[in-house]
Amino acid sequence: MKAVSLQSGSESQPLAHVAIIMDGNGRWAQGRGLPRVAGHKRGAEAVRTAVNFAARNGIKYLTLYGFSSENWKRPEAEVNDLMGLLRFYLRSEIAELHEKGIRLRVIGDRARLADDIVSLIEQAEQRTAGNEILTLTLALSYGGRTEIAEAARRLAREVQAGTLDPDDIDEARFESRLFTADIPDPDLLIRTSGEQRISNFLLWQLAYAEFVFVETLWPDFSEEVFADALNEFNRRERRYGASSG
């Protein structure tokens, strides 16, 4: 196990929230001559590794991009495999998360998920709602542009109903209508597999996050890779638009 010391200081914010784009399951499987579902299964083990590591190292919020709104365009068999893994995770892992004091939240368009999956999500969220060690947020059927559009619609309805003055709409009020209204913005975004884009993930929330791109495919994501990303974050100076020195 690789020990990690999280940076703190008067001129920097402590690292509280890490977001991860989990990329490379398919390439991991392809490189081994295995079906894509094998990569997704191995990727689920990497999720467990990341969650446990975050909880042990004082990270209070971990948000994982599990299934994007664009992922519905994948072959039906692969989508079915992914949904099956999600069902398995929600049935088999929640007791352990609860025991470790981890809260589970899910953001995204639940209307596109099967009814039994929505029910499992609701049960898991209710069971773990009071936990405070780590808030684990899974982005499922999620798209950043859709989230922003939905926030705009919510505000528009309030204006139409006469309960909100358009001149009162500012960044804070808009942010309060996002799926992530009750958690801080990410300090760090990690993307695996060597790709260097954010793929419609947390478009509003990542405005001032530090980005770390790693070559490791998600199924091979380890505590050491996580630690290296945190150490890279610790070496950076976050200025939020201000000048240094």
C-alpha angles and dihedrals in degrees: 000000000000115000116225128201112203115221122244133171145139093267098044137058117239116250105260105148129044122184121195132197101207103212134165107048093125095047091047090056094041091052089057097043091249131133116266091250088066088061091049091050092050088046090058088059089053089054089058090049093050094046095049092045092050092049093050094048100052100257105149100194130036120178119190126194098224105162127359128211086248091056089075085077091067120104112292093240092056093047089050090051091051093049090049090053090049091053090049092049094049091050100042107033106042096081090055093046090051092048090053093050095251121149118214123211129173124204127188142064105324092179089080094052123089116265094245091053091050089051092051090049092051092048092049093048092049094047095050099034095111097049118115110178094087136350108219112197120192116199105212125173082357133156126173095217091050090051092052092047090050091051089052091050091051091053092045091054090052091050090048090050091052094242096111132047111220089224088063093062108107135149094279094051092046091049090052089064095054123101088250097051094127098050133063122256116267117272092197135027118199121191121186132207097048096276114136108206136086098230099214093309121146092333095176097037097052094060094117102017122126113240124219118183117195129190094222115111112237097250088059094049106132140176088262092055090047091049092050090053091050091048090051088052090050091055093057128088113227110208103165090217096316123119121257127241 
